[in-house]
Amino acid sequence: MRVRIAAAAAVPLLLALSACGANGGDGRHGGKAAAAPARGEQSMSVQVVKTDLGPILADQSGRTLYAFTKDKADASTCDAKCIAVWPALSGRQRAGAGPGADRNLVSGVGRTRGTVQTAYNHWPLYYYAGDAAAGDTNGQGLDGQWFVLGADGKLVKRTA
């Protein structure tokens, strides 16, 4: 009897855990493989990390950050459809400067609902949903409009 009760209690837990890994997409066209960290989860910062593209910007967890060439200085043009694939580095306040980042190049761009998107050298910063892990640069050069930034705040246009 106890075995049946324990097994019955374990089934919902196993179902819930198995659902956590399913995202139903490859992340290139709207999947959420690497959604932006939840606000308040941890203090956000922009840092410089070494990659095959050279030293580039990443968040505090090492996740690659991108710039959109259609953006204007300190103004995002990425709409809701765009944000679904390219989540903004945003929160209640802008991120701070972490290791290797120039604090004088970090600024904030106002977004909807009182959030602030972090910018670097006036480029609003984004994640790419197709990057599954820290250090991934799968968004580099996509559509000729999305590029990582170097520590100097300039677009890095080469590919690995």
Backbone hydrogen bonds in HBPLUS format (Angstrom, degrees):
<---DONOR---> <-ACCEPTOR-->    atom                        ^
c    i                          cat <-CA-CA->   ^        H-A-AA   ^      H-
h    n   atom  resd res      DA  || num        DHA   H-A  angle D-A-AA Bond
n    s   type  num  typ     dist DA aas  dist angle  dist       angle   num
A0005-ILE N   A0001-MET O   3.14 MM   4  6.46 158.9  2.18 150.8 156.2     1
A0006-ALA N   A0002-ARG O   2.95 MM   4  6.15 165.3  1.97 152.4 156.3     2
A0007-ALA N   A0003-VAL O   2.90 MM   4  6.05 159.8  1.94 148.9 154.8     3
A0008-ALA N   A0004-ARG O   2.88 MM   4  6.01 158.5  1.93 146.5 152.8     4
A0009-ALA N   A0005-ILE O   2.96 MM   4  6.15 148.6  2.06 145.4 153.8     5
A0010-ALA N   A0006-ALA O   3.04 MM   4  6.22 139.6  2.21 140.9 151.5     6
A0010-ALA N   A0007-ALA O   3.18 MM   3  5.09 125.5  2.50  92.5 106.4     7
A0011-VAL N   A0007-ALA O   3.24 MM   4  6.46 141.4  2.40 148.4 156.3     8
A0014-LEU N   A0010-ALA O   2.95 MM   4  6.20 162.6  1.98 160.9 165.6     9
A0015-LEU N   A0011-VAL O   2.97 MM   4  6.19 161.1  2.01 157.9 163.2    10
A0016-ALA N   A0012-PRO O   2.97 MM   4  6.13 158.8  2.01 146.1 151.7    11
A0017-LEU N   A0013-LEU O   2.98 MM   4  6.21 160.6  2.02 151.0 156.2    12
A0018-SER N   A0014-LEU O   2.94 MM   4  6.09 157.0  2.00 148.3 154.4    13
A0019-ALA N   A0015-LEU O   3.13 MM   4  6.28 145.6  2.25 143.3 151.5    14
A0020-CYS N   A0017-LEU O   3.22 MM   3  5.30 138.5  2.40  97.7 108.7    15
A0022-ALA N   A0019-ALA O   3.30 MM   3  5.49 155.2  2.36 106.6 113.5    16
A0041-GLU N   A0038-ALA O   3.01 MM   3  5.40 157.2  2.06 134.1 135.8    17
A0096-GLY N   A0044-MET O   3.10 MM  52  6.42 165.1  2.12 135.9 132.4    18
A0046-VAL N   A0096-GLY O   2.84 MM  50  6.26 152.2  1.91 159.8 165.7    19
A0098-GLY N   A0046-VAL O   2.57 MM  52  5.26 163.5  1.60 153.7 149.6    20
A0047-GLN N   A0058-ALA O   2.84 MM  11  5.41 168.8  1.85 155.9 159.5    21
A0058-ALA N   A0047-GLN O   2.87 MM  11  5.41 148.7  1.97 150.7 155.3    22
A0048-VAL N   A0099-PRO O   2.89 MM  51  6.25 161.7  1.92 170.3 168.4    23
A0049-VAL N   A0056-ILE O   2.81 MM   7  5.53 160.6  1.85 160.5 165.2    24
A0056-ILE N   A0049-VAL O   2.86 MM   7  5.53 156.8  1.92 159.5 162.6    25
A0051-THR N   A0054-GLY O   3.11 MM   3  5.07 141.2  2.27 111.9 123.5    26
A0054-GLY N   A0051-THR O   2.97 MM   3  5.07 160.5  2.01 107.5 113.1    27
A0057-LEU N   A0149-LEU O   2.96 MM  92  5.79 140.8  2.12 158.6 165.5    28
A0065-LEU N   A0057-LEU O   3.23 MM   8  5.74 158.5  2.28 136.9 131.8    29
A0059-ASP N   A0063-ARG O   2.86 MM   4  5.36 149.4  1.95 139.4 147.3    30
A0062-GLY N   A0059-ASP O   2.97 MM   3  5.26 166.2  1.99 116.2 119.6    31
A0135-GLY N   A0062-GLY O   3.09 MM  73  6.14 136.1  2.30 145.5 144.6    32
A0066-TYR N   A0126-TYR O   2.70 MM  60  5.01 156.3  1.75 143.7 151.7    33
A0126-TYR N   A0066-TYR O   2.93 MM  60  5.01 144.8  2.05 137.5 146.3    34
A0067-ALA N   A0147-PHE O   2.73 MM  80  5.43 155.7  1.79 153.9 160.9    35
A0147-PHE N   A0067-ALA O   3.05 MM  80  5.43 159.0  2.09 149.1 155.6    36
A0071-ASP N   A0068-PHE O   3.00 MM   3  5.63 162.1  2.03 119.9 125.7    37
A0069-THR N   A0145-GLN O   2.81 MM  76  5.07 165.9  1.83 149.1 154.1    38
A0072-LYS N   A0075-ALA O   3.11 MM   3  5.09 145.1  2.23 151.6 156.1    39
A0075-ALA N   A0072-LYS O   2.98 MM   3  5.09 152.2  2.06 136.3 127.6    40
A0074-ASP N   A0122-HIS O   2.89 MM  48  4.78 178.1  1.89 137.4 138.0    41
A0083-ILE N   A0079-ASP O   2.79 MM   4  6.05 163.0  1.82 161.4 166.9    42
A0084-ALA N   A0080-ALA O   3.17 MM   4  6.33 136.1  2.37 138.9 148.6    43
A0085-VAL N   A0082-CYS O   3.01 MM   3  5.62 144.1  2.14 115.1 123.9    44
A0086-TRP N   A0082-CYS O   2.77 MM   4  5.86 153.7  1.84 150.7 158.9    45
A0129-ALA N   A0085-VAL O   2.88 MM  44  5.25 163.8  1.91 167.1 163.4    46
A0127-TYR N   A0087-PRO O   2.72 MM  40  5.30 161.9  1.75 160.7 166.8    47
A0089-LEU N   A0125-LEU O   3.03 MM  36  5.67 167.9  2.04 136.8 135.6    48
A0118-THR N   A0089-LEU O   2.83 MM  29  5.80 164.0  1.85 172.5 176.6    49
A0091-GLY N   A0116-VAL O   3.06 MM  25  5.54 147.5  2.17 139.3 147.0    50
A0116-VAL N   A0091-GLY O   2.76 MM  25  5.54 163.7  1.79 163.5 169.1    51
A0101-ALA N   A0098-GLY O   3.13 MM   3  5.63 158.0  2.18 130.6 137.2    52
A0105-LEU N   A0102-ASP O   2.86 MM   3  5.48 161.0  1.90 120.8 127.2    53
A0106-VAL N   A0103-ARG O   3.36 MM   3  5.29 156.3  2.42  98.2 104.9    54
A0121-ASN N   A0105-LEU O   2.73 MM  16  4.68 157.0  1.79 131.4 139.0    55
A0107-SER N   A0119-ALA O   2.94 MM  12  5.08 163.0  1.97 138.1 140.5    56
A0119-ALA N   A0107-SER O   2.82 MM  12  5.08 165.6  1.84 138.1 137.6    57
A0109-VAL N   A0117-GLN O   2.69 MM   8  4.94 149.8  1.78 144.6 155.1    58
A0117-GLN N   A0109-VAL O   2.72 MM   8  4.94 168.2  1.73 155.6 152.9    59
A0111-ARG N   A0115-THR O   2.86 MM   4  5.26 157.4  1.91 157.8 150.3    60
A0115-THR N   A0112-THR O   3.23 MM   3  6.02 168.9  2.24 124.0 126.8    61
A0125-LEU N   A0118-THR O   2.91 MM   7  5.93 156.3  1.97 165.7 160.5    62
A0120-TYR N   A0123-TRP O   2.88 MM   3  5.16 151.7  1.96 134.5 137.6    63
A0123-TRP N   A0120-TYR O   2.96 MM   3  5.16 166.4  1.98 113.1 116.7    64
A0131-ASP N   A0128-TYR O   3.02 MM   3  5.63 168.5  2.04 122.3 125.0    65
A0136-ASP N   A0133-ALA O   3.10 MM   3  5.73 165.1  2.12 137.4 139.4    66
A0140-GLN N   A0137-THR O   3.17 MM   3  5.62 165.2  2.19 115.1 119.7    67
A0142-LEU N   A0139-GLY O   3.14 MM   3  5.53 171.3  2.15 131.6 131.8    68
A0141-GLY N   A0146-TRP O   2.63 MM   5  5.18 140.2  1.79 160.4 171.0    69
A0144-GLY N   A0141-GLY O   2.96 MM   3  5.02 157.5  2.01 129.1 126.7    70
A0145-GLN N   A0142-LEU O   2.97 MM   3  6.12 175.5  1.97 136.3 136.5    71
A0156-VAL N   A0148-VAL O   2.90 MM   8  5.60 161.1  1.94 156.5 152.9    72
A0150-GLY N   A0154-LYS O   2.95 MM   4  5.59 165.0  1.97 158.6 160.9    73
A0153-GLY N   A0150-GLY O   2.87 MM   3  5.33 163.3  1.90 118.4 123.0    74
